[in-house]
Amino acid sequence: MSETPITAPLAPTLMLTDADVAALADWPSAVEALSKAYAMDVNPAMVPPRSMARGDGIWLRGLSAIAPSGSTMGCKLIAASLRARRASYLIALFDQHTMALTALIDGNRVTGLRTAATAALAVDRLAPQRPLRVAVIGAGFEARGALDCLAAVRQIQSVRVFSPTPASRERFAESFRPALDITAVESAEAAVQDVDVVLCAARSRDETPVLRGAWLPPGATVVSLGSTLPEQREVDEETMARAVCIVADMPEEVAHDTGDAMAAARAGVDFRAKLVPLSELVAGRLTPRRDASDIVLYKSVGSALQDIVIAEMLLANARLQGRGVALPASITPISK
């Protein structure tokens, strides 16, 4: 088989730094991009399982996807050292037609962008169409992004936040005032009383659940973002049991690779029959609730599709705004 370089001129590869990503991203655009992508046909082969190479205290994770827009495909690489407590994130985008490397993007902010925007998309489809009463469990980066994004796309009536560290929850609440009516409370149970939406973005230190299903009010929409590995816990078995519908960005990974689902299975909770992909919800092919009092759960582990869709949006915005650095050299596609 011949391997002849293609000599037709191609646009230069664009490098987007972390500062570029911060300037180019906005919550409504991120949610809209993900909404369009999840409404399209995405077969499993377009978003294969992630892979991880492990060394002595280091690992390299790879997530790849083909965007359903027909424009790009790409991968996110995460290099991490547990010893040095450092990590780097790189997203490479390729043109689906020319195979040219169109962009290299610092992916540091992209994980947070796609996690929060996908959660807001799920809440928008699952929660009542009225100003929302929201509980936030957690006061870290993911909790902040989830609430910030939700407030950008839906009207928020009130917020209660709990974190086990009083100073953390007070700082979190203060950072959202006066834009939001937000109160720091002393327990997770107090936070979730009479709310429409529960945003969980906090694992406990001993990996016991931070949310108990017995606390949930009728009709609650629960979002679980903080338990993505077998050894991690965030919501208890009763939460999984009470949910009439469990929406997941990656259903098989949620079922087999998250501590919450594994614990529910050991407890005899038959959640598989009510576990559905986010794409079915966004495309309007399922009715998550039969009654207003039904509880629904969105469980996220993250997906390469989300990373690549957000990266594609960032690249389009960069071209429109003239941001980024055109690299003086790049790879050359070959004719095979």
C-alpha positions in Angstrom: 0.0 0.0 0.0 1.4 3.4 -1.0 1.9 6.1 1.5 2.0 9.4 -0.5 1.9 12.7 1.3 -1.1 14.9 0.3 0.3 18.1 -1.1 -3.0 20.1 -1.2 -2.8 23.1 1.1 -4.4 22.6 4.5 -5.3 25.1 7.2 -2.6 25.3 9.9 -3.1 23.5 13.2 -4.5 25.9 15.8 -3.1 25.7 19.3 -5.6 26.9 22.0 -4.1 27.6 25.4 -5.9 27.4 28.8 -6.4 31.2 28.6 -7.9 30.8 25.1 -10.3 28.2 26.4 -11.4 30.4 29.3 -12.1 33.3 26.9 -13.9 31.2 24.3 -16.2 29.2 26.5 -19.6 30.2 27.8 -22.3 28.0 29.5 -25.3 28.5 27.2 -23.1 27.7 24.1 -21.7 24.6 25.8 -25.2 23.3 26.8 -26.5 24.0 23.3 -23.6 22.2 21.6 -24.1 19.1 23.8 -27.9 19.3 23.2 -27.5 19.2 19.5 -24.9 16.3 19.7 -27.0 14.1 22.0 -30.1 14.6 19.7 -28.2 13.1 16.8 -27.6 9.4 16.1 -24.5 8.3 18.0 -23.7 4.6 17.9 -21.4 3.0 20.5 -18.6 2.5 18.0 -18.3 6.3 17.8 -17.5 6.5 21.5 -15.5 3.5 22.6 -14.5 2.7 26.2 -11.7 4.7 27.6 -8.3 3.2 28.1 -5.6 3.7 30.7 -1.9 2.8 30.8 -0.5 2.6 34.3 3.1 2.8 35.6 4.7 3.3 39.0 2.6 6.1 40.4 1.7 7.5 37.0 -1.0 6.9 34.4 -2.1 8.0 31.0 -5.8 7.9 30.1 -7.2 8.2 26.6 -10.7 9.0 25.6 -11.7 9.2 21.9 -14.9 10.0 20.0 -16.2 10.9 16.5 -18.4 13.9 16.7 -21.9 13.3 15.2 -21.7 16.7 13.5 -19.6 15.1 10.8 -17.0 17.8 11.2 -14.3 16.5 13.7 -13.1 13.6 15.6 -10.5 13.5 18.4 -9.1 12.3 21.6 -8.4 13.6 25.1 -5.2 12.5 26.8 -4.7 12.9 30.6 -1.2 12.4 31.9 -1.1 12.2 35.7 1.5 11.6 38.4 0.3 10.6 41.8 3.7 11.1 43.3 4.2 14.6 41.9 0.5 15.5 42.2 0.5 16.9 38.7 -1.6 16.3 35.5 -1.7 17.5 32.0 -4.7 17.5 29.6 -4.5 17.5 25.8 -7.2 17.4 23.2 -6.3 16.7 19.6 -9.0 17.3 16.9 -8.9 16.0 13.4 -11.0 16.9 10.4 -13.3 14.0 9.4 -12.8 14.7 5.7 -9.2 15.6 5.2 -7.7 13.8 8.3 -5.8 17.0 9.0 -4.9 17.8 12.6 -7.0 20.9 13.1 -6.3 21.8 16.7 -4.4 21.0 19.8 -6.3 22.3 22.9 -5.2 22.6 26.5 -7.9 20.4 28.0 -7.5 21.5 31.6 -10.9 23.4 31.7 -12.7 21.2 29.3 -13.5 18.4 31.8 -15.2 20.9 34.1 -17.0 22.6 31.2 -18.4 19.4 29.8 -19.3 17.9 33.1 -21.3 20.9 34.3 -22.9 21.6 30.9 -24.0 18.0 30.4 -25.5 18.0 34.0 -27.4 21.2 33.2 -28.7 19.7 30.0 -30.0 16.7 31.9 -31.6 18.9 34.6 -33.2 21.0 31.9 -34.9 17.9 30.4 -35.7 16.2 33.7 -36.7 19.0 36.2 -40.0 20.9 36.2 -40.3 23.9 33.9 -40.4 26.5 36.6 -37.9 28.4 38.8 -36.0 25.7 40.5 -35.3 25.2 44.2 -31.8 23.6 44.2 -29.7 21.7 46.8 -25.9 21.5 46.3 -23.9 18.9 48.2 -20.3 19.8 47.8 -18.4 23.1 47.6 -15.6 22.3 45.3 -14.8 22.8 41.6 -17.5 20.5 40.2 -20.2 21.8 42.5 -19.4 25.3 41.6 -19.4 24.6 37.9 -22.7 22.6 38.0 -24.6 25.4 39.8 -23.0 28.2 37.8 -24.0 26.5 34.5 -27.5 25.6 35.7 -28.1 29.2 36.7 -27.0 30.3 33.2 -29.7 28.2 31.5 -32.5 28.0 34.0 -34.1 30.4 36.5 -33.2 29.5 40.1 -35.6 30.4 42.9 -33.3 29.4 45.8 -30.3 27.3 46.7 -29.1 25.5 49.8 -25.5 24.3 50.0 -23.9 21.8 52.3 -20.2 20.9 52.7 -18.8 19.2 55.8 -16.4 22.1 56.2 -18.4 25.2 57.5 -15.9 27.7 56.0 -16.1 26.0 52.6 -19.8 26.1 52.4 -19.9 29.7 53.6 -17.4 30.7 51.0 -19.3 28.9 48.3 -22.6 30.6 49.2 -21.0 34.0 49.4 -19.4 33.7 46.0 -22.9 33.3 44.4 -24.4 36.3 46.2 -26.2 38.5 45.3 -27.0 36.8 42.0 -28.6 33.9 43.7 -30.7 33.5 46.9 -28.3 30.9 48.5 -28.0 29.7 52.1 -25.3 27.5 53.6 -26.8 24.7 55.8 -25.4 22.3 58.4 -26.4 19.0 56.9 -27.0 17.3 53.6 -30.4 16.3 54.8 -31.4 19.9 55.5 -30.1 20.9 52.1 -32.4 18.6 50.2 -35.7 19.3 52.0 -38.5 20.4 49.6 -36.2 21.0 46.6 -36.7 20.3 42.9 -33.0 19.5 42.1 -30.2 18.0 44.1 -26.7 18.5 42.7 -24.3 16.0 44.2 -20.6 16.8 43.5 -18.9 15.5 46.7 -17.6 12.1 47.8 -17.3 11.5 51.5 -13.8 11.0 52.9 -14.5 7.4 53.8 -16.5 6.7 50.6 -19.8 6.3 52.3 -22.8 7.9 50.5 -23.3 11.6 51.1 -26.9 11.5 49.9 -29.6 9.2 51.4 -32.6 8.3 49.3 -34.8 8.5 52.4 -34.2 12.2 52.5 -35.5 12.9 49.0 -38.7 14.8 48.6 -41.3 13.6 46.0 -40.5 14.7 42.5 -36.8 15.4 43.1 -34.3 15.3 40.2 -30.9 14.1 41.5 -27.6 14.7 39.7 -24.6 12.6 40.8 -21.2 13.7 39.5 -18.8 12.6 42.2 -18.7 8.8 42.0 -17.1 7.6 38.8 -15.0 4.6 39.9 -15.7 1.3 41.6 -14.2 2.4 44.9 -16.2 5.7 45.1 -19.6 6.3 46.7 -21.9 9.3 46.5 -25.6 8.2 46.6 -26.9 5.3 48.5 -28.8 2.2 47.4 -32.2 3.7 48.3 -31.6 6.6 46.0 -31.0 4.1 43.2 -34.1 2.1 44.2 -36.4 5.1 44.5 -35.5 6.5 41.1 -38.0 5.5 38.5 -35.6 6.4 35.8 -31.8 6.5 35.9 -30.3 8.5 33.0 -26.6 8.0 32.3 -24.1 9.5 29.9 -22.4 6.1 29.6 -24.9 3.5 30.9 -22.5 0.5 30.8 -19.8 2.3 32.6 -22.2 3.5 35.2 -23.6 0.0 35.7 -20.3 -1.8 35.9 -17.7 0.7 37.0 -19.3 3.0 39.7 -19.4 2.2 43.3 -23.0 3.4 43.6 -24.3 1.0 41.0 -22.2 -1.9 42.2 -23.5 -1.4 45.8 -27.1 -1.2 44.5 -26.6 -4.4 42.6 -25.2 -6.2 45.7 -28.3 -4.9 47.6 -30.6 -6.5 45.1 -31.7 -3.2 43.4 -32.8 -4.0 39.8 -31.7 -0.7 38.3 -30.7 -2.1 34.9 -34.3 -2.0 33.7 -34.6 1.7 34.3 -31.1 2.7 33.2 -31.3 4.7 30.0 -28.8 6.7 27.9 -28.9 10.5 28.0 -29.3 10.5 24.2 -32.7 8.9 24.5 -33.8 11.7 26.9 -32.4 14.6 24.8 -33.9 13.2 21.6 -37.3 13.0 23.2 -37.6 9.2 22.9 -38.5 8.5 26.5 -40.7 9.8 29.2 -38.7 9.8 32.5 -41.6 10.4 34.8 -45.2 9.0 34.8 -46.2 11.1 37.8 -45.0 14.5 39.2 -44.0 12.8 42.4 -41.5 10.4 40.7 -37.8 10.7 41.5 -35.3 10.6 38.7 -31.5 10.4 38.7 -28.9 11.5 36.3 -25.6 9.7 36.9 -22.5 10.9 35.1 -19.1 9.3 34.6 -18.0 11.6 31.7 -17.7 10.8 28.1 -15.3 11.5 25.3 -18.3 12.6 23.2 -18.7 15.5 25.6 -15.0 16.4 25.4 -14.9 16.4 21.6 -18.2 18.3 21.2 -16.9 21.0 23.6 -13.6 21.1 21.8 -15.3 21.4 18.5 -17.3 24.4 19.8 -14.1 26.0 21.1 -12.4 25.6 17.8 -15.3 27.2 15.9 -15.4 30.1 18.3 -11.6 30.5 18.0 -11.8 30.8 14.3 -14.6 33.4 14.5 -12.8 35.4 17.1 -9.3 35.1 15.7 -7.9 33.4 18.9 -5.2 30.8 19.2 -1.8 30.3 17.7 -1.4 28.8 14.2 1.5 26.3 14.5 4.4 26.7 12.1 4.4 22.9 11.4 2.0 20.0 11.8 1.6 16.4 10.8 0.9 15.7 7.1 -1.9 13.4 6.1 -0.9 10.7 3.7 -2.7 8.9 0.9 -3.0 5.2 1.7 
